[in-house]
Amino acid sequence: MARPRQPLLSRERIVEAALALLDTEGLEAVSTRRLAAELGVSGPSLYNHVATKDELLDAVTDTVLAEVDLSMFEGLRPGGEPGWRAALYAWAHSYRAALAAHPNIVPVLARGPGRHRRVMLRVADAVFGGLVDAGWPRREATGVGALMRFFVIGSALGSFAGGFPDDAAVYAGEYPHLDQAHLLADRQQEIDGSAFETGLLALLDGLELRFAGL
């Protein structure tokens, strides 16, 4: 009886395996040797599809960012509805959701677009173009796009609530104002989500004031 045929190696299959490894074990686990073992191939065969680890991580980053919705930036115009504020609000939530699903990619994403990160450039183009179409001057639109990116990526770098030990004894006596801090970890998603929402609305309120003064 013939042995089951091994699926052909492809760039898509390599990127999929790299993302799965990144999600489960972190950035340090992604190596040529480990990927080759996961895929059941020899290490050198990977280089026929991805030349370097940086190129592989760029491809993984593009895969994650492909999950971000950009449709809200289509058809924006000065004074139109739903408008640039609603577009930024919806995009920020979609962006954060993609990063929350793959938090280990955030340090790679924070480095910037890179030469091969086509989807990241597509995101930048959509945000910048939408803001300009809605009436923001080009220079201002660049700053707003950068600000939003800093805010979303910063929110995904770690959990505020999850950073507090759940042992009440840690805070007793020395930190009297943190007498309830040991309860934060159990409400991590709720607290972090609320903080993100508060910050996003405050940021958008400030941008509305700035836009009105242009």
CNS distance restraints for C-alpha pairs under 8 A (distance, minus, plus):
assign (resid   9 and name CA) (resid  13 and name CA) 6.46 0.50 0.50
assign (resid   9 and name CA) (resid  14 and name CA) 7.30 0.50 0.50
assign (resid  10 and name CA) (resid  14 and name CA) 6.28 0.50 0.50
assign (resid  10 and name CA) (resid  49 and name CA) 6.70 0.50 0.50
assign (resid  11 and name CA) (resid  15 and name CA) 6.15 0.50 0.50
assign (resid  11 and name CA) (resid  49 and name CA) 5.25 0.50 0.50
assign (resid  11 and name CA) (resid  50 and name CA) 6.96 0.50 0.50
assign (resid  12 and name CA) (resid  16 and name CA) 6.07 0.50 0.50
assign (resid  13 and name CA) (resid  17 and name CA) 6.18 0.50 0.50
assign (resid  14 and name CA) (resid  18 and name CA) 6.11 0.50 0.50
assign (resid  14 and name CA) (resid  35 and name CA) 7.54 0.50 0.50
assign (resid  14 and name CA) (resid  39 and name CA) 7.73 0.50 0.50
assign (resid  14 and name CA) (resid  46 and name CA) 7.63 0.50 0.50
assign (resid  15 and name CA) (resid  19 and name CA) 6.11 0.50 0.50
assign (resid  15 and name CA) (resid  56 and name CA) 6.82 0.50 0.50
assign (resid  15 and name CA) (resid  59 and name CA) 6.61 0.50 0.50
assign (resid  15 and name CA) (resid  60 and name CA) 5.76 0.50 0.50
assign (resid  16 and name CA) (resid  20 and name CA) 6.27 0.50 0.50
assign (resid  16 and name CA) (resid  60 and name CA) 7.70 0.50 0.50
assign (resid  17 and name CA) (resid  21 and name CA) 6.17 0.50 0.50
assign (resid  17 and name CA) (resid  35 and name CA) 7.01 0.50 0.50
assign (resid  17 and name CA) (resid  38 and name CA) 7.44 0.50 0.50
assign (resid  17 and name CA) (resid  39 and name CA) 7.50 0.50 0.50
assign (resid  18 and name CA) (resid  22 and name CA) 6.03 0.50 0.50
assign (resid  18 and name CA) (resid  30 and name CA) 6.33 0.50 0.50
assign (resid  18 and name CA) (resid  35 and name CA) 6.68 0.50 0.50
assign (resid  18 and name CA) (resid  56 and name CA) 7.98 0.50 0.50
assign (resid  18 and name CA) (resid  60 and name CA) 7.15 0.50 0.50
assign (resid  19 and name CA) (resid  23 and name CA) 6.06 0.50 0.50
assign (resid  19 and name CA) (resid  60 and name CA) 6.06 0.50 0.50
assign (resid  20 and name CA) (resid  24 and name CA) 6.26 0.50 0.50
assign (resid  21 and name CA) (resid  25 and name CA) 5.71 0.50 0.50
assign (resid  21 and name CA) (resid  26 and name CA) 6.91 0.50 0.50
assign (resid  21 and name CA) (resid  29 and name CA) 6.84 0.50 0.50
assign (resid  21 and name CA) (resid  30 and name CA) 6.47 0.50 0.50
assign (resid  22 and name CA) (resid  26 and name CA) 4.49 0.50 0.50
assign (resid  22 and name CA) (resid  27 and name CA) 5.32 0.50 0.50
assign (resid  22 and name CA) (resid  29 and name CA) 6.82 0.50 0.50
assign (resid  22 and name CA) (resid  30 and name CA) 6.32 0.50 0.50
assign (resid  22 and name CA) (resid 104 and name CA) 6.34 0.50 0.50
assign (resid  22 and name CA) (resid 105 and name CA) 7.36 0.50 0.50
assign (resid  23 and name CA) (resid 102 and name CA) 5.89 0.50 0.50
assign (resid  23 and name CA) (resid 103 and name CA) 7.43 0.50 0.50
assign (resid  23 and name CA) (resid 104 and name CA) 6.21 0.50 0.50
assign (resid  25 and name CA) (resid  29 and name CA) 5.95 0.50 0.50
assign (resid  26 and name CA) (resid  30 and name CA) 7.39 0.50 0.50
assign (resid  26 and name CA) (resid 104 and name CA) 5.69 0.50 0.50
assign (resid  27 and name CA) (resid 104 and name CA) 6.29 0.50 0.50
assign (resid  27 and name CA) (resid 105 and name CA) 7.30 0.50 0.50
assign (resid  29 and name CA) (resid  34 and name CA) 7.22 0.50 0.50
assign (resid  30 and name CA) (resid  34 and name CA) 6.61 0.50 0.50
assign (resid  30 and name CA) (resid  35 and name CA) 6.83 0.50 0.50
assign (resid  31 and name CA) (resid  35 and name CA) 6.05 0.50 0.50
assign (resid  31 and name CA) (resid  53 and name CA) 7.34 0.50 0.50
assign (resid  32 and name CA) (resid  36 and name CA) 6.01 0.50 0.50
assign (resid  32 and name CA) (resid  43 and name CA) 5.95 0.50 0.50
assign (resid  32 and name CA) (resid  46 and name CA) 7.42 0.50 0.50
assign (resid  32 and name CA) (resid  53 and name CA) 7.53 0.50 0.50
assign (resid  33 and name CA) (resid  37 and name CA) 6.31 0.50 0.50
assign (resid  33 and name CA) (resid  43 and name CA) 5.75 0.50 0.50
assign (resid  34 and name CA) (resid  38 and name CA) 6.24 0.50 0.50
assign (resid  35 and name CA) (resid  39 and name CA) 6.10 0.50 0.50
assign (resid  35 and name CA) (resid  43 and name CA) 7.84 0.50 0.50
assign (resid  36 and name CA) (resid  40 and name CA) 5.81 0.50 0.50
assign (resid  36 and name CA) (resid  41 and name CA) 5.05 0.50 0.50
assign (resid  36 and name CA) (resid  42 and name CA) 5.65 0.50 0.50
assign (resid  36 and name CA) (resid  43 and name CA) 5.14 0.50 0.50
assign (resid  36 and name CA) (resid  46 and name CA) 7.23 0.50 0.50
assign (resid  37 and name CA) (resid  41 and name CA) 6.46 0.50 0.50
assign (resid  37 and name CA) (resid  42 and name CA) 7.64 0.50 0.50
assign (resid  41 and name CA) (resid  45 and name CA) 6.96 0.50 0.50
assign (resid  42 and name CA) (resid  46 and name CA) 7.46 0.50 0.50
assign (resid  43 and name CA) (resid  47 and name CA) 7.68 0.50 0.50
assign (resid  44 and name CA) (resid  48 and name CA) 7.58 0.50 0.50
assign (resid  45 and name CA) (resid  49 and name CA) 7.83 0.50 0.50
assign (resid  46 and name CA) (resid  50 and name CA) 6.24 0.50 0.50
assign (resid  46 and name CA) (resid  51 and name CA) 7.85 0.50 0.50
assign (resid  47 and name CA) (resid  51 and name CA) 4.84 0.50 0.50
assign (resid  47 and name CA) (resid  52 and name CA) 7.22 0.50 0.50
assign (resid  50 and name CA) (resid  55 and name CA) 6.24 0.50 0.50
assign (resid  50 and name CA) (resid  56 and name CA) 5.89 0.50 0.50
assign (resid  51 and name CA) (resid  55 and name CA) 6.55 0.50 0.50
assign (resid  51 and name CA) (resid  56 and name CA) 7.76 0.50 0.50
assign (resid  52 and name CA) (resid  56 and name CA) 6.38 0.50 0.50
assign (resid  53 and name CA) (resid  57 and name CA) 6.18 0.50 0.50
assign (resid  54 and name CA) (resid  58 and name CA) 6.10 0.50 0.50
assign (resid  55 and name CA) (resid  59 and name CA) 6.28 0.50 0.50
assign (resid  55 and name CA) (resid 116 and name CA) 6.86 0.50 0.50
assign (resid  56 and name CA) (resid  60 and name CA) 6.26 0.50 0.50
assign (resid  57 and name CA) (resid  61 and name CA) 6.01 0.50 0.50
assign (resid  57 and name CA) (resid 108 and name CA) 7.39 0.50 0.50
assign (resid  58 and name CA) (resid  62 and name CA) 6.25 0.50 0.50
assign (resid  58 and name CA) (resid 114 and name CA) 7.51 0.50 0.50
assign (resid  58 and name CA) (resid 116 and name CA) 6.15 0.50 0.50
assign (resid  58 and name CA) (resid 117 and name CA) 5.34 0.50 0.50
assign (resid  59 and name CA) (resid  63 and name CA) 6.28 0.50 0.50
assign (resid  59 and name CA) (resid 116 and name CA) 7.51 0.50 0.50
assign (resid  59 and name CA) (resid 117 and name CA) 6.71 0.50 0.50
assign (resid  60 and name CA) (resid  64 and name CA) 6.41 0.50 0.50
assign (resid  61 and name CA) (resid  65 and name CA) 6.18 0.50 0.50
assign (resid  61 and name CA) (resid 105 and name CA) 6.84 0.50 0.50
assign (resid  61 and name CA) (resid 108 and name CA) 7.50 0.50 0.50
assign (resid  61 and name CA) (resid 109 and name CA) 6.64 0.50 0.50
assign (resid  61 and name CA) (resid 117 and name CA) 7.16 0.50 0.50
assign (resid  61 and name CA) (resid 120 and name CA) 7.93 0.50 0.50
assign (resid  62 and name CA) (resid  66 and name CA) 5.98 0.50 0.50
assign (resid  62 and name CA) (resid 117 and name CA) 5.90 0.50 0.50
assign (resid  62 and name CA) (resid 118 and name CA) 6.78 0.50 0.50
assign (resid  62 and name CA) (resid 119 and name CA) 5.07 0.50 0.50
assign (resid  62 and name CA) (resid 120 and name CA) 6.43 0.50 0.50
assign (resid  63 and name CA) (resid  67 and name CA) 7.27 0.50 0.50
assign (resid  63 and name CA) (resid 119 and name CA) 7.94 0.50 0.50
assign (resid  64 and name CA) (resid  68 and name CA) 7.76 0.50 0.50
assign (resid  64 and name CA) (resid  98 and name CA) 6.50 0.50 0.50
assign (resid  64 and name CA) (resid  99 and name CA) 7.52 0.50 0.50
assign (resid  64 and name CA) (resid 102 and name CA) 7.32 0.50 0.50
assign (resid  65 and name CA) (resid  95 and name CA) 7.67 0.50 0.50
assign (resid  65 and name CA) (resid  98 and name CA) 6.92 0.50 0.50
assign (resid  65 and name CA) (resid 119 and name CA) 6.42 0.50 0.50
assign (resid  65 and name CA) (resid 120 and name CA) 6.69 0.50 0.50
assign (resid  66 and name CA) (resid 119 and name CA) 6.48 0.50 0.50
assign (resid  67 and name CA) (resid  98 and name CA) 6.07 0.50 0.50
assign (resid  68 and name CA) (resid  91 and name CA) 7.46 0.50 0.50
assign (resid  68 and name CA) (resid  94 and name CA) 5.43 0.50 0.50
assign (resid  68 and name CA) (resid  95 and name CA) 5.31 0.50 0.50
assign (resid  68 and name CA) (resid  98 and name CA) 6.24 0.50 0.50
assign (resid  69 and name CA) (resid  91 and name CA) 6.49 0.50 0.50
assign (resid  69 and name CA) (resid  94 and name CA) 6.03 0.50 0.50
assign (resid  69 and name CA) (resid  95 and name CA) 7.56 0.50 0.50
assign (resid  70 and name CA) (resid  74 and name CA) 7.75 0.50 0.50
assign (resid  70 and name CA) (resid  91 and name CA) 6.65 0.50 0.50
assign (resid  70 and name CA) (resid 123 and name CA) 7.12 0.50 0.50
assign (resid  70 and name CA) (resid 126 and name CA) 6.73 0.50 0.50
assign (resid  70 and name CA) (resid 127 and name CA) 7.86 0.50 0.50
assign (resid  72 and name CA) (resid  87 and name CA) 5.11 0.50 0.50
assign (resid  72 and name CA) (resid  90 and name CA) 7.27 0.50 0.50
assign (resid  72 and name CA) (resid  91 and name CA) 7.19 0.50 0.50
assign (resid  73 and name CA) (resid  84 and name CA) 7.63 0.50 0.50
assign (resid  73 and name CA) (resid  87 and name CA) 6.02 0.50 0.50
assign (resid  73 and name CA) (resid 126 and name CA) 6.32 0.50 0.50
assign (resid  73 and name CA) (resid 127 and name CA) 6.55 0.50 0.50
assign (resid  73 and name CA) (resid 129 and name CA) 7.76 0.50 0.50
assign (resid  73 and name CA) (resid 130 and name CA) 4.82 0.50 0.50
assign (resid  73 and name CA) (resid 131 and name CA) 7.83 0.50 0.50
assign (resid  74 and name CA) (resid 126 and name CA) 8.00 0.50 0.50
assign (resid  74 and name CA) (resid 130 and name CA) 6.66 0.50 0.50
assign (resid  75 and name CA) (resid 130 and name CA) 7.68 0.50 0.50
assign (resid  75 and name CA) (resid 133 and name CA) 7.91 0.50 0.50
assign (resid  76 and name CA) (resid  80 and name CA) 6.50 0.50 0.50
assign (resid  76 and name CA) (resid  81 and name CA) 7.70 0.50 0.50
assign (resid  76 and name CA) (resid  83 and name CA) 6.25 0.50 0.50
assign (resid  76 and name CA) (resid  84 and name CA) 6.90 0.50 0.50
assign (resid  76 and name CA) (resid 130 and name CA) 5.88 0.50 0.50
assign (resid  76 and name CA) (resid 131 and name CA) 7.66 0.50 0.50
assign (resid  76 and name CA) (resid 133 and name CA) 5.70 0.50 0.50
assign (resid  76 and name CA) (resid 134 and name CA) 5.17 0.50 0.50
assign (resid  77 and name CA) (resid  83 and name CA) 7.35 0.50 0.50
assign (resid  77 and name CA) (resid 133 and name CA) 5.09 0.50 0.50
assign (resid  77 and name CA) (resid 134 and name CA) 4.09 0.50 0.50
assign (resid  77 and name CA) (resid 135 and name CA) 6.75 0.50 0.50
assign (resid  78 and name CA) (resid  83 and name CA) 7.82 0.50 0.50
assign (resid  78 and name CA) (resid 133 and name CA) 6.79 0.50 0.50
assign (resid  78 and name CA) (resid 134 and name CA) 4.31 0.50 0.50
assign (resid  78 and name CA) (resid 135 and name CA) 4.94 0.50 0.50
assign (resid  79 and name CA) (resid  83 and name CA) 6.92 0.50 0.50
assign (resid  79 and name CA) (resid 134 and name CA) 7.12 0.50 0.50
assign (resid  80 and name CA) (resid 134 and name CA) 7.47 0.50 0.50
assign (resid  82 and name CA) (resid  86 and name CA) 5.91 0.50 0.50
assign (resid  82 and name CA) (resid  87 and name CA) 7.34 0.50 0.50
assign (resid  83 and name CA) (resid  87 and name CA) 6.37 0.50 0.50
assign (resid  83 and name CA) (resid 134 and name CA) 6.98 0.50 0.50
assign (resid  84 and name CA) (resid  88 and name CA) 6.10 0.50 0.50
assign (resid  84 and name CA) (resid 130 and name CA) 7.29 0.50 0.50
assign (resid  84 and name CA) (resid 131 and name CA) 6.25 0.50 0.50
assign (resid  84 and name CA) (resid 134 and name CA) 6.13 0.50 0.50
assign (resid  85 and name CA) (resid  89 and name CA) 6.17 0.50 0.50
assign (resid  85 and name CA) (resid 204 and name CA) 6.62 0.50 0.50
assign (resid  85 and name CA) (resid 208 and name CA) 7.73 0.50 0.50
assign (resid  86 and name CA) (resid  90 and name CA) 6.15 0.50 0.50
assign (resid  87 and name CA) (resid  91 and name CA) 6.02 0.50 0.50
assign (resid  88 and name CA) (resid  92 and name CA) 5.92 0.50 0.50
assign (resid  89 and name CA) (resid  93 and name CA) 6.50 0.50 0.50
assign (resid  89 and name CA) (resid 200 and name CA) 7.38 0.50 0.50
assign (resid  89 and name CA) (resid 204 and name CA) 7.88 0.50 0.50
assign (resid  90 and name CA) (resid  94 and name CA) 6.29 0.50 0.50
assign (resid  91 and name CA) (resid  95 and name CA) 5.93 0.50 0.50
assign (resid  92 and name CA) (resid  96 and name CA) 6.06 0.50 0.50
assign (resid  92 and name CA) (resid 148 and name CA) 7.35 0.50 0.50
assign (resid  92 and name CA) (resid 152 and name CA) 6.53 0.50 0.50
assign (resid  93 and name CA) (resid  97 and name CA) 6.10 0.50 0.50
assign (resid  94 and name CA) (resid  98 and name CA) 6.38 0.50 0.50
assign (resid  95 and name CA) (resid  99 and name CA) 6.46 0.50 0.50
assign (resid  95 and name CA) (resid 152 and name CA) 7.16 0.50 0.50
assign (resid  96 and name CA) (resid 100 and name CA) 5.97 0.50 0.50
assign (resid  96 and name CA) (resid 152 and name CA) 6.03 0.50 0.50
assign (resid  96 and name CA) (resid 153 and name CA) 7.58 0.50 0.50
assign (resid  96 and name CA) (resid 155 and name CA) 7.82 0.50 0.50
assign (resid  96 and name CA) (resid 156 and name CA) 6.86 0.50 0.50
assign (resid  97 and name CA) (resid 101 and name CA) 6.27 0.50 0.50
assign (resid  98 and name CA) (resid 102 and name CA) 6.59 0.50 0.50
assign (resid  99 and name CA) (resid 103 and name CA) 5.27 0.50 0.50
assign (resid  99 and name CA) (resid 105 and name CA) 7.42 0.50 0.50
assign (resid  99 and name CA) (resid 106 and name CA) 6.80 0.50 0.50
assign (resid  99 and name CA) (resid 153 and name CA) 7.93 0.50 0.50
assign (resid  99 and name CA) (resid 156 and name CA) 6.45 0.50 0.50
assign (resid 100 and name CA) (resid 156 and name CA) 6.58 0.50 0.50
assign (resid 102 and name CA) (resid 106 and name CA) 7.74 0.50 0.50
assign (resid 103 and name CA) (resid 156 and name CA) 6.76 0.50 0.50
assign (resid 103 and name CA) (resid 157 and name CA) 7.40 0.50 0.50
assign (resid 105 and name CA) (resid 109 and name CA) 6.20 0.50 0.50
assign (resid 106 and name CA) (resid 110 and name CA) 6.07 0.50 0.50
assign (resid 106 and name CA) (resid 153 and name CA) 6.87 0.50 0.50
assign (resid 106 and name CA) (resid 156 and name CA) 6.98 0.50 0.50
assign (resid 106 and name CA) (resid 157 and name CA) 6.43 0.50 0.50
assign (resid 107 and name CA) (resid 111 and name CA) 6.97 0.50 0.50
assign (resid 107 and name CA) (resid 157 and name CA) 7.58 0.50 0.50
assign (resid 108 and name CA) (resid 112 and name CA) 7.97 0.50 0.50
assign (resid 109 and name CA) (resid 113 and name CA) 7.66 0.50 0.50
assign (resid 110 and name CA) (resid 153 and name CA) 7.00 0.50 0.50
assign (resid 113 and name CA) (resid 117 and name CA) 5.64 0.50 0.50
assign (resid 113 and name CA) (resid 118 and name CA) 7.92 0.50 0.50
assign (resid 113 and name CA) (resid 120 and name CA) 5.75 0.50 0.50
assign (resid 113 and name CA) (resid 121 and name CA) 6.30 0.50 0.50
assign (resid 117 and name CA) (resid 121 and name CA) 6.52 0.50 0.50
assign (resid 118 and name CA) (resid 122 and name CA) 6.17 0.50 0.50
assign (resid 119 and name CA) (resid 123 and name CA) 6.15 0.50 0.50
assign (resid 120 and name CA) (resid 124 and name CA) 6.29 0.50 0.50
assign (resid 121 and name CA) (resid 125 and name CA) 6.04 0.50 0.50
assign (resid 122 and name CA) (resid 126 and name CA) 6.13 0.50 0.50
assign (resid 123 and name CA) (resid 127 and name CA) 6.23 0.50 0.50
assign (resid 124 and name CA) (resid 128 and name CA) 5.98 0.50 0.50
assign (resid 124 and name CA) (resid 145 and name CA) 7.36 0.50 0.50
assign (resid 125 and name CA) (resid 129 and name CA) 5.71 0.50 0.50
assign (resid 126 and name CA) (resid 130 and name CA) 5.87 0.50 0.50
assign (resid 127 and name CA) (resid 131 and name CA) 6.22 0.50 0.50
assign (resid 127 and name CA) (resid 145 and name CA) 6.47 0.50 0.50
assign (resid 128 and name CA) (resid 132 and name CA) 6.23 0.50 0.50
assign (resid 128 and name CA) (resid 138 and name CA) 7.84 0.50 0.50
assign (resid 128 and name CA) (resid 141 and name CA) 5.81 0.50 0.50
assign (resid 128 and name CA) (resid 142 and name CA) 6.37 0.50 0.50
assign (resid 128 and name CA) (resid 145 and name CA) 6.37 0.50 0.50
assign (resid 129 and name CA) (resid 133 and name CA) 6.03 0.50 0.50
assign (resid 130 and name CA) (resid 134 and name CA) 6.14 0.50 0.50
assign (resid 131 and name CA) (resid 135 and name CA) 6.49 0.50 0.50
assign (resid 131 and name CA) (resid 136 and name CA) 5.49 0.50 0.50
assign (resid 131 and name CA) (resid 141 and name CA) 5.79 0.50 0.50
assign (resid 132 and name CA) (resid 136 and name CA) 4.74 0.50 0.50
assign (resid 132 and name CA) (resid 137 and name CA) 6.04 0.50 0.50
assign (resid 132 and name CA) (resid 138 and name CA) 6.01 0.50 0.50
assign (resid 132 and name CA) (resid 141 and name CA) 6.31 0.50 0.50
assign (resid 136 and name CA) (resid 140 and name CA) 6.25 0.50 0.50
assign (resid 136 and name CA) (resid 141 and name CA) 5.62 0.50 0.50
assign (resid 136 and name CA) (resid 211 and name CA) 7.28 0.50 0.50
assign (resid 137 and name CA) (resid 141 and name CA) 6.01 0.50 0.50
assign (resid 138 and name CA) (resid 142 and name CA) 6.25 0.50 0.50
assign (resid 139 and name CA) (resid 143 and name CA) 6.62 0.50 0.50
assign (resid 140 and name CA) (resid 144 and name CA) 6.22 0.50 0.50
assign (resid 141 and name CA) (resid 145 and name CA) 6.10 0.50 0.50
assign (resid 142 and name CA) (resid 146 and name CA) 6.29 0.50 0.50
assign (resid 143 and name CA) (resid 147 and name CA) 6.05 0.50 0.50
assign (resid 144 and name CA) (resid 148 and name CA) 6.14 0.50 0.50
assign (resid 145 and name CA) (resid 149 and name CA) 6.21 0.50 0.50
assign (resid 146 and name CA) (resid 150 and name CA) 6.14 0.50 0.50
assign (resid 147 and name CA) (resid 151 and name CA) 6.18 0.50 0.50
assign (resid 148 and name CA) (resid 152 and name CA) 6.18 0.50 0.50
assign (resid 149 and name CA) (resid 153 and name CA) 5.98 0.50 0.50
assign (resid 150 and name CA) (resid 154 and name CA) 5.77 0.50 0.50
assign (resid 151 and name CA) (resid 155 and name CA) 6.17 0.50 0.50
assign (resid 152 and name CA) (resid 156 and name CA) 6.44 0.50 0.50
assign (resid 153 and name CA) (resid 157 and name CA) 6.33 0.50 0.50
assign (resid 154 and name CA) (resid 158 and name CA) 7.88 0.50 0.50
assign (resid 155 and name CA) (resid 159 and name CA) 7.76 0.50 0.50
assign (resid 155 and name CA) (resid 196 and name CA) 6.88 0.50 0.50
assign (resid 159 and name CA) (resid 163 and name CA) 6.23 0.50 0.50
assign (resid 159 and name CA) (resid 188 and name CA) 7.24 0.50 0.50
assign (resid 159 and name CA) (resid 192 and name CA) 6.57 0.50 0.50
assign (resid 160 and name CA) (resid 164 and name CA) 7.62 0.50 0.50
assign (resid 160 and name CA) (resid 188 and name CA) 7.74 0.50 0.50
assign (resid 160 and name CA) (resid 192 and name CA) 6.45 0.50 0.50
assign (resid 161 and name CA) (resid 184 and name CA) 5.17 0.50 0.50
assign (resid 161 and name CA) (resid 185 and name CA) 5.28 0.50 0.50
assign (resid 161 and name CA) (resid 187 and name CA) 7.27 0.50 0.50
assign (resid 161 and name CA) (resid 188 and name CA) 4.99 0.50 0.50
assign (resid 161 and name CA) (resid 191 and name CA) 6.45 0.50 0.50
assign (resid 161 and name CA) (resid 192 and name CA) 6.48 0.50 0.50
assign (resid 162 and name CA) (resid 184 and name CA) 6.93 0.50 0.50
assign (resid 162 and name CA) (resid 185 and name CA) 4.69 0.50 0.50
assign (resid 162 and name CA) (resid 188 and name CA) 5.71 0.50 0.50
assign (resid 163 and name CA) (resid 185 and name CA) 7.38 0.50 0.50
assign (resid 164 and name CA) (resid 181 and name CA) 6.54 0.50 0.50
assign (resid 164 and name CA) (resid 182 and name CA) 6.47 0.50 0.50
assign (resid 164 and name CA) (resid 184 and name CA) 6.79 0.50 0.50
assign (resid 164 and name CA) (resid 185 and name CA) 6.48 0.50 0.50
assign (resid 165 and name CA) (resid 170 and name CA) 7.42 0.50 0.50
assign (resid 165 and name CA) (resid 181 and name CA) 7.78 0.50 0.50
assign (resid 165 and name CA) (resid 182 and name CA) 5.86 0.50 0.50
assign (resid 165 and name CA) (resid 185 and name CA) 7.44 0.50 0.50
assign (resid 166 and name CA) (resid 181 and name CA) 7.42 0.50 0.50
assign (resid 166 and name CA) (resid 182 and name CA) 4.00 0.50 0.50
assign (resid 166 and name CA) (resid 183 and name CA) 6.24 0.50 0.50
assign (resid 166 and name CA) (resid 184 and name CA) 7.50 0.50 0.50
assign (resid 166 and name CA) (resid 185 and name CA) 6.52 0.50 0.50
assign (resid 167 and name CA) (resid 171 and name CA) 7.91 0.50 0.50
assign (resid 167 and name CA) (resid 182 and name CA) 5.60 0.50 0.50
assign (resid 168 and name CA) (resid 172 and name CA) 6.55 0.50 0.50
assign (resid 168 and name CA) (resid 179 and name CA) 7.12 0.50 0.50
assign (resid 168 and name CA) (resid 180 and name CA) 7.67 0.50 0.50
assign (resid 168 and name CA) (resid 181 and name CA) 7.55 0.50 0.50
assign (resid 168 and name CA) (resid 182 and name CA) 5.30 0.50 0.50
assign (resid 171 and name CA) (resid 175 and name CA) 4.98 0.50 0.50
assign (resid 171 and name CA) (resid 176 and name CA) 6.94 0.50 0.50
assign (resid 171 and name CA) (resid 178 and name CA) 6.21 0.50 0.50
assign (resid 171 and name CA) (resid 179 and name CA) 6.19 0.50 0.50
assign (resid 171 and name CA) (resid 181 and name CA) 7.73 0.50 0.50
assign (resid 172 and name CA) (resid 176 and name CA) 6.63 0.50 0.50
assign (resid 172 and name CA) (resid 179 and name CA) 6.77 0.50 0.50
assign (resid 175 and name CA) (resid 179 and name CA) 7.11 0.50 0.50
assign (resid 180 and name CA) (resid 184 and name CA) 7.50 0.50 0.50
assign (resid 183 and name CA) (resid 187 and name CA) 7.18 0.50 0.50
assign (resid 184 and name CA) (resid 188 and name CA) 6.16 0.50 0.50
assign (resid 184 and name CA) (resid 191 and name CA) 7.65 0.50 0.50
assign (resid 187 and name CA) (resid 191 and name CA) 6.03 0.50 0.50
assign (resid 188 and name CA) (resid 192 and name CA) 5.92 0.50 0.50
assign (resid 189 and name CA) (resid 193 and name CA) 5.75 0.50 0.50
assign (resid 190 and name CA) (resid 194 and name CA) 6.04 0.50 0.50
assign (resid 191 and name CA) (resid 195 and name CA) 6.11 0.50 0.50
assign (resid 192 and name CA) (resid 196 and name CA) 6.18 0.50 0.50
assign (resid 193 and name CA) (resid 197 and name CA) 6.23 0.50 0.50
assign (resid 194 and name CA) (resid 198 and name CA) 6.12 0.50 0.50
assign (resid 195 and name CA) (resid 199 and name CA) 6.08 0.50 0.50
assign (resid 196 and name CA) (resid 200 and name CA) 5.97 0.50 0.50
assign (resid 197 and name CA) (resid 201 and name CA) 6.13 0.50 0.50
assign (resid 198 and name CA) (resid 202 and name CA) 6.18 0.50 0.50
assign (resid 199 and name CA) (resid 203 and name CA) 6.03 0.50 0.50
assign (resid 200 and name CA) (resid 204 and name CA) 6.15 0.50 0.50
assign (resid 201 and name CA) (resid 205 and name CA) 6.05 0.50 0.50
assign (resid 202 and name CA) (resid 206 and name CA) 6.29 0.50 0.50
assign (resid 203 and name CA) (resid 207 and name CA) 6.29 0.50 0.50
assign (resid 204 and name CA) (resid 208 and name CA) 6.15 0.50 0.50
assign (resid 205 and name CA) (resid 209 and name CA) 6.53 0.50 0.50
assign (resid 206 and name CA) (resid 210 and name CA) 6.33 0.50 0.50
assign (resid 207 and name CA) (resid 211 and name CA) 5.97 0.50 0.50
assign (resid 208 and name CA) (resid 212 and name CA) 6.12 0.50 0.50
assign (resid 209 and name CA) (resid 213 and name CA) 6.48 0.50 0.50
assign (resid 210 and name CA) (resid 214 and name CA) 6.59 0.50 0.50
